[in-house]
């Protein structure tokens, strides 16, 4: 049996960290100082005695100036379907629209439907559970039994009770083909702490300020209602008190993992910390079309956009699906990773993003979809040369 040298890495991650450190001609002490950790910790990582958390992995990759993917081996634990992949159903008849079926995994499943102008799905959809429809490109109509058609422009979204007979169509007057994403949630236990109404579009300017100010006000209200000091909440959420203060005062926007961490510490659903419907007090029906708004979190012309914008698309008491549109700026790295109960499905509308897990990194781009067990720590980062607009659809 061959003996290993005392300093020889025993894991691919350790080997990659050591190789990148040596490429920069850094000592372990220099890397530890840059990352904000101890030299023994770096040594343990490089020698395979410990495996870094996702948060530490992101910090190491940032310090070394490489993608997190460089430090990780390939893994197949997360299901990813690329834009050109999926079980494509070819058109057998003129009236049958092409579909790209994305694999059903556990309770969440998804399907990308391609329709030409005037086409109607030949088969009516009806099942136990819920559906979430998002118009990726072109105009999409949702045809419902005994109800008028609901027309969705690109970026619009709609929640449906799966038991209501429905199907998708592309209006004849649209003049171009359409692509829709439909996500289905199988029956299960829906959370009881979600808000009682759907949240509509986020306005560019609300009376109380931009998105950052509204989110900060919601967070402060939830904290004070539960009797938490800012210091106590920051400690529970694992963030600094100054960072929490910046969020509450509308100076910064938290990442998705931080939003979930704060919500868990407060005992609320993440959706409760986001602004409610644009018309205060308006009860939005379940089949209301949620129109796309290129919402900005800034109030001053020319002001820089925050690194992350969250648009709540669907969440309601007694329903399983919670959906967000995420707009993340180039070069953004989540300051922490997070896991939560349930499942997540990520669909990239435009741009590129890395889904970082403890055991692997998945590079996603336009049209790619990924499913993951949300209990596993994960985070999202964007490369320096590309931001991303993506849908994050989860069940808890």
C-alpha positions in Angstrom: 0.0 0.0 0.0 1.4 3.4 -1.0 2.0 5.9 1.8 0.7 9.4 1.4 3.0 12.3 2.1 1.9 14.2 5.2 0.9 17.3 3.2 -0.6 15.5 0.2 -4.3 16.5 -0.3 -6.8 13.7 0.2 -9.8 15.3 -1.5 -10.3 17.0 -4.9 -11.4 20.2 -3.1 -8.2 20.3 -1.0 -6.1 19.6 -4.1 -7.8 22.4 -6.1 -7.4 24.9 -3.2 -3.7 24.1 -2.9 -3.1 24.2 -6.7 -4.8 27.7 -7.0 -2.9 29.0 -3.9 0.4 27.9 -5.3 -0.5 29.4 -8.7 -0.7 32.7 -6.9 2.5 31.9 -5.0 0.7 32.5 -1.7 1.5 30.9 1.6 -1.3 29.3 3.6 -1.1 32.3 6.0 -1.7 34.8 3.2 -4.7 32.8 1.9 -6.1 32.5 5.5 -5.7 36.3 6.0 -7.4 37.1 2.7 -10.3 34.8 3.4 -10.7 35.8 7.1 -9.9 32.4 8.7 -7.1 30.7 10.4 -4.0 29.1 8.8 -4.8 25.7 10.5 -8.2 25.8 8.9 -6.7 26.3 5.4 -4.3 23.5 6.1 -7.1 21.1 7.2 -9.0 21.9 4.0 -6.0 21.4 1.8 -5.1 18.1 3.5 -8.7 16.8 3.3 -9.3 16.7 7.0 -12.3 18.9 6.7 -14.7 19.9 3.9 -15.5 23.6 3.7 -19.1 24.9 3.9 -20.6 26.5 0.9 -20.1 29.9 2.4 -16.4 29.2 3.0 -16.1 27.7 -0.5 -17.4 30.9 -2.0 -15.0 33.0 0.1 -12.0 30.8 -0.9 -12.9 31.0 -4.6 -13.3 34.8 -4.4 -10.0 35.1 -2.7 -8.2 32.9 -5.2 -9.9 34.7 -8.1 -11.5 31.6 -9.6 -15.0 30.2 -10.2 -16.3 28.0 -7.3 -16.6 25.3 -10.0 -12.8 25.2 -10.2 -12.6 24.0 -6.6 -15.3 21.3 -6.9 -15.6 17.9 -8.5 -18.4 17.1 -10.8 -21.6 15.8 -9.1 -24.9 14.6 -10.3 -26.9 15.2 -7.1 -28.8 18.1 -8.6 -31.0 17.6 -11.7 -30.2 20.0 -14.4 -31.8 20.2 -17.9 -30.2 22.4 -20.4 -32.1 24.6 -22.8 -31.6 22.3 -25.8 -32.3 19.1 -23.7 -35.3 17.5 -22.2 -37.7 14.8 -23.5 -39.0 16.7 -26.6 -42.4 15.6 -27.9 -42.3 16.0 -31.6 -45.3 17.3 -33.5 -47.3 14.3 -34.7 -50.1 16.5 -35.9 -50.4 20.1 -37.0 -52.4 21.0 -34.0 -50.1 19.4 -31.4 -47.6 21.9 -30.0 -44.0 21.0 -29.3 -43.1 20.6 -25.7 -39.9 20.0 -23.8 -40.7 17.9 -20.8 -38.4 18.5 -17.8 -38.1 15.6 -15.4 -40.6 15.3 -12.6 -38.7 15.0 -9.3 -40.5 14.5 -6.0 -43.3 17.1 -5.8 -42.1 19.7 -8.3 -42.1 19.2 -12.0 -41.9 21.5 -14.9 -42.5 21.7 -18.7 -41.4 24.2 -21.3 -44.1 24.6 -23.9 -43.4 26.0 -27.4 -46.4 27.3 -29.3 -46.7 29.0 -32.7 -49.3 31.7 -33.4 -52.8 30.3 -33.3 -51.8 27.0 -31.6 -53.8 25.5 -28.7 -52.6 22.6 -26.6 -54.7 19.6 -27.7 -54.9 18.0 -24.2 -56.6 19.7 -21.3 -54.6 19.8 -18.1 -56.3 18.8 -14.9 -54.7 17.3 -11.9 -54.5 17.4 -8.1 -52.1 20.2 -6.9 -51.2 23.6 -8.3 -49.7 25.1 -11.5 -47.6 28.2 -12.0 -47.4 29.6 -15.5 -44.8 32.0 -16.7 -44.6 33.6 -20.2 -41.0 33.3 -21.2 -41.4 34.9 -24.7 -44.3 35.8 -26.9 -47.9 36.1 -25.7 -49.5 33.1 -24.0 -53.2 32.6 -23.2 -54.4 30.4 -20.3 -57.7 28.9 -21.3 -59.8 27.9 -18.3 -63.1 26.1 -18.2 -66.1 28.5 -17.7 -63.7 31.5 -17.3 -62.5 34.0 -19.9 -59.0 33.5 -21.3 -56.1 35.1 -19.4 -53.5 36.6 -21.7 -49.9 36.8 -20.4 -47.3 39.0 -22.1 -43.6 38.1 -21.8 -42.6 38.2 -18.1 -46.2 37.8 -16.8 -47.0 35.0 -14.4 -50.2 33.2 -13.1 -51.0 30.8 -10.4 -53.7 28.1 -11.0 -55.5 25.4 -9.0 -54.5 22.3 -10.9 -58.0 20.8 -10.5 -59.4 23.6 -12.8 -59.4 22.3 -16.4 -57.0 24.5 -18.4 -54.6 24.5 -21.3 -52.2 26.9 -23.0 -52.5 28.7 -26.3 -50.7 31.3 -28.4 -53.2 33.9 -29.7 -53.6 34.0 -33.5 -53.1 37.8 -33.4 -49.8 37.5 -31.6 -47.9 37.4 -34.8 -45.0 35.3 -33.3 -44.4 32.0 -31.5 -44.5 31.8 -27.7 -42.7 29.9 -25.0 -44.2 29.2 -21.6 -42.9 27.6 -18.5 -45.4 25.6 -16.5 -44.4 24.3 -13.0 -46.7 21.9 -11.2 -46.7 21.1 -7.5 -48.1 17.7 -6.5 -50.4 17.7 -3.5 -48.8 18.0 -0.1 -48.9 20.0 3.1 -49.0 23.7 2.2 -47.5 26.2 4.7 -50.0 28.1 6.9 -47.7 31.1 7.5 -47.6 32.5 4.0 -49.5 35.8 3.3 -53.2 35.7 2.6 -53.0 37.3 -0.8 -50.9 37.0 -3.9 -48.4 39.8 -4.3 -48.7 41.8 -7.4 -46.1 43.7 -9.3 -43.6 45.8 -7.5 -43.8 49.5 -8.6 -40.7 51.4 -9.6 -41.6 54.0 -6.9 -43.9 53.4 -4.1 -45.1 56.0 -1.6 -42.8 54.5 1.1 -39.8 54.5 -1.2 -38.1 51.9 -3.4 -38.0 48.2 -3.1 -35.1 48.3 -0.6 -37.0 50.8 1.6 -40.2 48.7 1.5 -38.3 45.5 2.3 -36.4 47.2 5.1 -39.7 48.5 6.6 -41.3 45.1 6.5 -38.3 43.5 8.2 -38.2 46.1 10.9 -42.0 45.8 11.5 -41.7 42.0 11.7 -38.8 42.2 14.1 -40.4 44.7 16.5 -43.7 42.9 16.5 -41.9 39.8 17.8 -40.0 41.8 20.4 -36.5 41.2 18.9 -33.7 43.8 19.2 -31.6 44.3 16.1 -28.7 42.7 17.9 -30.7 39.6 18.9 -32.1 39.1 15.3 -28.6 39.6 13.8 -27.2 37.0 16.1 -30.0 34.5 15.3 -29.5 35.1 11.6 -25.8 34.9 11.7 -25.2 38.3 10.2 -23.7 41.5 11.6 -25.9 44.1 13.4 -24.6 46.8 11.0 -25.6 44.7 7.9 -29.1 44.2 9.4 -29.3 47.9 10.1 -28.4 48.6 6.4 -31.2 46.3 5.3 -33.8 47.8 7.6 -32.8 51.4 6.6 -33.1 50.5 2.9 -29.4 50.9 2.1 -28.9 47.4 0.9 -30.9 44.4 -0.3 -30.3 40.9 1.2 -29.5 37.9 -0.9 -32.0 35.1 -1.2 -30.3 32.9 1.4 -30.2 35.8 3.9 -33.9 36.5 3.2 -34.7 32.9 4.1 -32.4 33.0 7.2 -34.1 36.2 8.5 -37.5 34.7 7.9 -36.7 31.5 9.7 -35.3 33.5 12.7 -38.5 35.5 12.8 -40.8 32.5 12.3 -42.4 33.8 9.1 -42.5 32.9 5.4 -39.9 34.7 3.3 -42.7 36.2 1.2 -44.0 38.1 4.3 -40.9 40.2 4.3 -41.4 41.4 0.7 -43.7 44.3 -0.3 -47.4 43.4 -0.6 -49.7 44.1 -3.6 -49.2 47.5 -5.3 -52.8 48.5 -4.3 -52.9 48.3 -0.5 -55.7 46.2 0.9 -56.7 44.8 -2.5 -57.5 41.1 -2.4 -56.1 39.6 -5.6 -58.0 36.5 -6.9 -56.2 33.3 -7.4 -56.3 33.5 -11.2 -55.1 37.1 -11.4 -52.4 37.7 -14.0 -49.3 39.2 -12.3 -47.9 41.6 -14.9 -44.2 42.0 -15.3 -42.7 45.3 -14.1 -39.1 46.1 -14.6 -39.0 47.3 -11.0 -36.1 49.3 -9.8 -35.1 49.6 -6.2 -33.7 53.0 -6.7 -35.5 56.3 -6.4 -33.0 58.7 -7.9 -32.4 58.8 -11.7 -29.0 57.4 -12.5 -28.6 55.7 -9.1 -26.8 52.4 -9.1 -29.0 49.3 -9.0 -28.7 47.0 -5.9 -26.9 43.7 -6.4 -30.1 41.7 -6.0 -33.8 42.4 -6.7 -36.5 40.1 -5.6 -40.0 40.2 -7.2 -42.6 38.1 -5.4 -44.8 36.4 -8.0 -46.9 33.9 -6.1 -47.4 33.0 -2.4 -50.6 32.6 -0.4 -51.9 30.9 2.7 -52.7 27.2 2.2 -50.8 27.0 -1.1 -47.6 25.1 -1.7 -45.9 27.2 -4.5 -43.9 30.2 -3.7 -42.3 31.9 -6.7 -39.9 34.8 -7.2 -38.2 36.6 -10.0 -34.6 37.3 -9.2 -32.5 39.9 -10.9 -28.8 39.6 -9.9 -26.1 41.9 -11.0 -22.8 40.8 -12.6 -20.1 39.7 -10.1 -22.5 39.1 -7.2 -21.5 36.5 -4.6 -24.0 35.4 -1.9 -22.5 36.3 1.4 -23.8 33.1 2.8 -25.3 29.8 1.7 -28.6 28.5 3.0 -30.7 25.3 3.1 -34.4 25.2 4.0 -37.2 22.5 4.0 -38.7 21.6 0.7 -37.6 21.8 -3.0 -36.5 24.5 -5.3 -36.6 24.8 -9.1 -34.5 27.5 -10.8 -35.2 28.6 -14.4 -32.8 31.0 -16.1 -34.7 33.5 -18.2 -31.6 35.4 -19.3 -28.0 35.6 -18.4 -25.7 33.2 -16.5 -25.6 32.1 -12.8 -23.8 29.5 -10.8 -25.7 27.2 -8.5 -23.2 26.4 -5.7 -23.8 23.4 -3.5 -21.5 21.8 -0.9 -20.5 19.1 -3.3 -20.7 20.7 -6.8 -21.2 23.9 -8.8 -23.7 24.0 -11.8 -23.3 26.7 -14.4 -26.7 27.7 -15.7 -27.5 29.9 -18.7 -30.6 31.0 -20.7 -33.3 28.4 -20.8 -31.6 26.0 -18.3 -33.6 24.6 -15.4 -32.3 23.0 -12.2 -34.1 21.1 -9.5 -32.6 20.6 -6.1 -33.4 19.3 -2.6 -33.5 22.7 -0.8 -32.4 21.2 2.5 -28.9 21.1 1.1 -26.9 24.3 1.5 -26.8 26.3 -1.7 -26.1 29.7 -3.0 -26.2 31.7 -6.3 -23.3 33.7 -7.8 -23.0 35.5 -11.1 -19.8 35.9 -13.2 -18.2 39.3 -13.6 -19.3 39.6 -17.2 -23.0 38.6 -16.8 -25.9 39.2 -14.6 -29.0 37.0 -14.5 -32.8 37.1 -14.5 -34.1 33.8 -13.1 -37.2 32.3 -11.6 -36.9 30.6 -8.2 -40.0 28.4 -7.6 -40.1 26.5 -4.3 -42.4 24.5 -2.1 -41.8 24.2 1.6 
